[in-house]
Amino acid sequence: MASSSSGFDSDFNESTIAGCARFFSVSERTISYWLAEGCPGERGRYPLPEMVEWAKANKWFKSSDPMLAGGDSDNLERYRGLKADLAEMDLQERRQQMVNLDAIKPAFIGALGHIKNAGEKLDRQFGNEALAILLDAWDQAMEYIANELPDDENATESTS
């Protein structure tokens, strides 16, 4: 096949290592290393599309996690999605945008317990109407917490 002025033929085969180096914007030495490491190509014929695929798998997108490199099966995509979710959660934790509900729920319940105790003191000092107002607020707060936080029977039982 005739070579075009760009250095590769109509099948995108480059004829020289120098041409490959220009195509990939790397040194000729890098192309020689790639070839020694198994990159497709031989003297006089270097198939650029195959070299690109080899470089993607072996140089550019190399991952320490073999499940993240190459392939596109449904299970592999699911794994990648879960891995991305974990990375996002880790980032949010590092930015302190996530809280450990197991740690804060008992604190909220404990704080509300103090308010309930204060209500009982108000009842003794000012009568049932003061206690009724506070207990109504208590019930509303507990309902709000129950709706906003996951159920944790151990935390609610300890303050009852």
BELPELIN-V806644 format. One line per field, one symbol per residue. phi: phi as a letter, one per 20 degrees, with the letter a starting at -180 (. if undefined). psi: psi as a letter, one per 40 degrees, with the letter a starting at -180 (. if undefined). burial: 1 if it has 16 or more other C-alpha atoms within 10 Angstrom, else 0. A space follows every 10 residues. Layout:
phi=???
psi=???
burial=???
This chain:
phi=.feffeocef emdeecffff ffgelcefff fffgffeoff pbgnbcfggf fffffffdce dfcfdffedm mbffffffgf ffffffffff ffffeledce ffeeffffff ffffffffff ffffedofff fffffffgff fffffffedf fbffffffdf
psi=iihieeeiae efhieidddd dddefiiddd ddddddeehi iihehhhddd dddddddedd fhiehdeehi ifiddddddd dddddddddd ddddefeiih dddddddddd dddddddddd dddddeiddd dddddddddd ddddddddii hgdddddee.
burial=0000001110 0111111111 1001000100 1001100011 1000111100 1101100100 0000000110 0000000001 0000000000 0000000000 0000110011 0110110011 0110000001 1001100100 0100000000 0000110000
